Structures are given as structure tokens and as C-alpha cells.
Amino acid sequence: MKKIKTAVVGVGIFGEEHAAVYAEDERVELAIVCDLNEKRAKEIGKKYNCSWTTKTGDIATNKEIEIVSIATPDFVHRDAAIEMASSGKHIIVEKPLATTVQDAEAIISAAKKAKVKLMVDFHNRWNPPFVRAKEEIEKGNIGKPLMLSGKMSDRIEVATKWFKWSGKSGPHWFLFPHLIDLICWLTGEKVLDVYAIGKKEVLKKAGIDTYDLVQAMLKLENCFATVETSWILPSTWPSLIEFNLSVHGTEGRIDIDLTDQGLRISGKNVYNMPFISGKMEIYDRTHGFVPMPIKHFIGCVLKNKEPLVKPEEALLNVRIIEAITKSLQKGEVSFVKT
Ligand SMILES: NC(=O)c1ccc[n+]([C@@H]2O[C@H](COP(=O)([O-])OP(=O)(O)OC[C@H]3O[C@@H](n4cnc5c(N)ncnc54)[C@H](O)[C@@H]3O)[C@@H](O)[C@H]2O)c1
């Protein structure tokens, strides 16, 4: 069987995850990776045995490539996504789709015009506890959802050491996409308005002009939610993340806590709870909810099916976080266009 050719634009930390899936999945071939940073493009090209480039045009003009992952930093998805979609490539874009509603709408419109598939990588929809929670809610096991509360945070090194672009994003743009998508997906409801408070202190002192922490209240059609995010979890926090979500219903409650993923290691000098459920090599095969949505997207292209995450849901996600950002700046309730 002829293999579909694939490519990745932006092969930093997360783009490499996409490259690894394409290199391993027998249905496709990783043809080429692209990164503005030549050293990184070359390194990943060598590691996954494919071509590499620093110019997106080399992918756009290659007629054999059908699927392209966009994993550039949060605020620069637009140009690469539009260029690839307009060249007829099916695109899977990292979350958030964009950091402005205007950019998100432009990407969706380019994909619709070119009649290509577009999916945003909300990978927690493949994360087993959330999948089970959705099934329980749909079965009516906790009655009608009334109130949700969730936290998703990162240890401070994510903001201070991982990225040069932290000041152009923030915990709200980097982490809320997951929590907010889960809330909308689990309840099947739309967010109507938001009110948010945040603090810029620790990261600002380190020269990174973004929020340390944000707390937001969301009013949905028939329920409400509180979400909280921090980019300054202390470096001594035993896990890279803090991640939990509770759904209170009329007849029950669901609690999910993924901060501890079932493994605690008291090593010689460190107490650690490793992040293992997203991706793990087990006997030479990759398992976890990180590769699954990328594999799902390949299947959708092969079988001409609509991906599980709809472009409109990804746009609403951006609308909600843009409204949160406005509320943070103005100190008042911000309405979400639905
Ligand atoms: N799904 C998740 O849980 C998850 C986790 C981490 C990151 N992400 C998302 O993935 C995206 C990338 O994040 P990351 O952690 O890999 O960041 P990163 O900084 O490690 O990698 C981004 C890469 O893109 C390259 N780049 C920048 N502009 C480019 C351009 N115009 N063309 C080509 N390459 C370009 C950079 O040189 C860098 O190598 C972000 O949107 C982020 O939110 C998702």
C-alpha cells in the first residue's frame, strides 16, 4: 500500500512528538520537517531519517505531501497553517488554534476554501479518565452537570527555561485550551461569559511579561465552572504539572486528578511523580494519549472522515480565552460570541 507523505512545521518540543508518530505509523511516511532554527531542523531530520528545511515553501510546493502538522509557537500558527491549507494539505494544528479570534477565523476560512481537513490537537479527548467521564455523563450517571472546577498548571521552568516565547503566550493561552475544551466537550454546552483575575509578578521580575497565575469563572448555558492555571509551580513540585477536574452533577460527582499518574519515585535526591500517561515507549511501541489524536487524524484523511475535534469547537475555544484575556485587562465580565 502506498504510504501518505507527511510533514511537520515547527519541530521543537511538541513538533517532535508529531514527527515521531509519523515516523512510526506504518500508514504514513515522514517526508520532511521544517524549523526556522536550522540546527534543530537538521537534528530532527537526521533523527527521524527524513528531509529537513527552514522554508515552509518547500513543503507547500511538494505535491506529494498530504498531511502537515503545525507545531510552531502559540502565536504563530496562522501563516504556516494558511500556507499549508491553501496548498491543499490536511492540517493538524497544535492547541490553541491561534491566540486571536481573527487568526483562528482566517485559518478556518483557508481550510474551508481549500476543502482540506483541519483538526486542533486537544489530546485530552483521548486521555482515558476524561473519555470515561464523558461516557458516565452521557449515561446520566451523575445527573445533569451543574458546576465544574479544574486546575492545570506547570512548574516554573516551562515558562522560564523551555520557551523563548513565554512572554507572547502565558498560562492562559498555553494551558487553558485543554481545560476549557474539556469543560465544553464534557458538558456539551457553550460558554456565554467569563470573569477573570490574574497576577503578573514573579515572571515579570524574570523579564517575562505574562501572567503568573489566572483564575476565571465561566458561565455556561446550564452550569458554571471555575478554572485556574499557574506557570509558577515551584521547581520542587514533584510533578511537571498540576491537573485536576471535578464535575458536580444533580445526582453525583466525578473527580479526576492526573497530577499523580500512579507512580511516585522517592529517589536519592528527589521525590518525583513522572508524566507517563501522555507518552511512553513500551516494548518498542509508543503508547499514550499524545500520539492518539495524530493517528486519529491520519485515519480521518485515509478514510475521508470528519475528525473528532471540529474547527468550530477550536474557534470557540479561542473566543473564550480571548474573552478571558479581555476580562483580565479590563477587570469586568467579558461576553463570548457563540
Ligand atoms: N498538546 C500539548 O499538550 C502541547 C504541549 C506542548 C506544546 N504544545 C503546543 O505546541 C506548539 C509548539 O510548542 P513547543 O512546546 O513545541 O514549542 P517550542 O518552542 O519547543 O517549538 C517551536 C518550534 O517552532 C519553530 N518555529 C517558530 N516559528 C516558526 C516558523 N514560522 N516556521 C517554522 N518553525 C518555526 C521554533 O524554532 C521551535 O523549534 C505550541 O502551540 C504549544 O502550545 C502543545
The ligand as an SDF file (V2000), in Angstrom:
LIG
                    3D

 44 48  0  0  0  0  0  0  0  0999 V2000
   -0.6750   19.3710   23.1190 N   0  0  0  0  0  0  0  0  0  0  0  0
    0.0720   19.7730   24.1800 C   0  0  0  0  0  0  0  0  0  0  0  0
   -0.1520   19.4470   25.3430 O   0  0  0  0  0  0  0  0  0  0  0  0
    1.2040   20.6480   23.9260 C   0  0  0  0  0  0  0  0  0  0  0  0
    2.3070   20.5710   24.7500 C   0  0  0  0  0  0  0  0  0  0  0  0
    3.3190   21.4060   24.4760 C   0  0  0  0  0  0  0  0  0  0  0  0
    3.1770   22.2920   23.4190 C   0  0  0  0  0  0  0  0  0  0  0  0
    2.0600   22.3240   22.6730 N   0  0  0  0  0  0  0  0  0  0  0  0
    1.8580   23.3080   21.6040 C   0  0  0  0  0  0  0  0  0  0  0  0
    2.7340   23.0120   20.5240 O   0  0  0  0  0  0  0  0  0  0  0  0
    3.1660   24.2440   19.9220 C   0  0  0  0  0  0  0  0  0  0  0  0
    4.6750   24.2530   19.9400 C   0  0  0  0  0  0  0  0  0  0  0  0
    5.1190   24.2120   21.2890 O   0  0  0  0  0  0  0  0  0  0  0  0
    6.5390   23.6410   21.6620 P   0  0  0  0  0  0  0  0  0  0  0  0
    6.4440   23.2900   23.0830 O   0  0  0  0  0  0  0  0  0  0  0  0
    6.9560   22.5960   20.7150 O   0  0  0  0  0  0  0  0  0  0  0  0
    7.4420   24.9640   21.4400 O   0  0  0  0  0  0  0  0  0  0  0  0
    8.9830   25.0170   21.0370 P   0  0  0  0  0  0  0  0  0  0  0  0
    9.4320   26.4220   21.2400 O   0  0  0  0  0  0  0  0  0  0  0  0
    9.7230   23.9200   21.7130 O   0  0  0  0  0  0  0  0  0  0  0  0
    8.9820   24.6930   19.4730 O   0  0  0  0  0  0  0  0  0  0  0  0
    8.5120   25.5780   18.4960 C   0  0  0  0  0  0  0  0  0  0  0  0
    9.4330   25.4360   17.2940 C   0  0  0  0  0  0  0  0  0  0  0  0
    8.8750   26.1680   16.2000 O   0  0  0  0  0  0  0  0  0  0  0  0
    9.9640   26.8000   15.4990 C   0  0  0  0  0  0  0  0  0  0  0  0
    9.3840   27.9000   14.7500 N   0  0  0  0  0  0  0  0  0  0  0  0
    8.9780   29.1130   15.1800 C   0  0  0  0  0  0  0  0  0  0  0  0
    8.4140   29.8150   14.1830 N   0  0  0  0  0  0  0  0  0  0  0  0
    8.4830   29.0300   13.0800 C   0  0  0  0  0  0  0  0  0  0  0  0
    8.0700   29.1900   11.7310 C   0  0  0  0  0  0  0  0  0  0  0  0
    7.4530   30.3040   11.3300 N   0  0  0  0  0  0  0  0  0  0  0  0
    8.3040   28.1760   10.8680 N   0  0  0  0  0  0  0  0  0  0  0  0
    8.9200   27.0420   11.2710 C   0  0  0  0  0  0  0  0  0  0  0  0
    9.3350   26.8340   12.5420 N   0  0  0  0  0  0  0  0  0  0  0  0
    9.1160   27.8160   13.4310 C   0  0  0  0  0  0  0  0  0  0  0  0
   10.9390   27.1860   16.5880 C   0  0  0  0  0  0  0  0  0  0  0  0
   12.2400   27.3800   16.0720 O   0  0  0  0  0  0  0  0  0  0  0  0
   10.8310   25.9910   17.5380 C   0  0  0  0  0  0  0  0  0  0  0  0
   11.7990   24.9930   17.2280 O   0  0  0  0  0  0  0  0  0  0  0  0
    2.5190   25.3680   20.7560 C   0  0  0  0  0  0  0  0  0  0  0  0
    1.3530   25.8060   20.1230 O   0  0  0  0  0  0  0  0  0  0  0  0
    2.2010   24.7030   22.0650 C   0  0  0  0  0  0  0  0  0  0  0  0
    1.1220   25.2740   22.7830 O   0  0  0  0  0  0  0  0  0  0  0  0
    1.1180   21.5020   22.8750 C   0  0  0  0  0  0  0  0  0  0  0  0
  1  2  1  0
  2  3  2  0
  2  4  1  0
  4  5  1  0
  4 44  2  0
  5  6  2  0
  6  7  1  0
  7  8  2  0
  8  9  1  0
  8 44  1  0
  9 10  1  0
  9 42  1  0
 10 11  1  0
 11 12  1  0
 11 40  1  0
 12 13  1  0
 13 14  1  0
 14 15  2  0
 14 16  1  0
 14 17  1  0
 17 18  1  0
 18 19  2  0
 18 20  1  0
 18 21  1  0
 21 22  1  0
 22 23  1  0
 23 24  1  0
 23 38  1  0
 24 25  1  0
 25 26  1  0
 25 36  1  0
 26 27  1  0
 26 35  1  0
 27 28  2  0
 28 29  1  0
 29 30  1  0
 29 35  2  0
 30 31  1  0
 30 32  2  0
 32 33  1  0
 33 34  2  0
 34 35  1  0
 36 37  1  0
 36 38  1  0
 38 39  1  0
 40 41  1  0
 40 42  1  0
 42 43  1  0
M  CHG  2   8   1  16  -1
M  END
$$$$
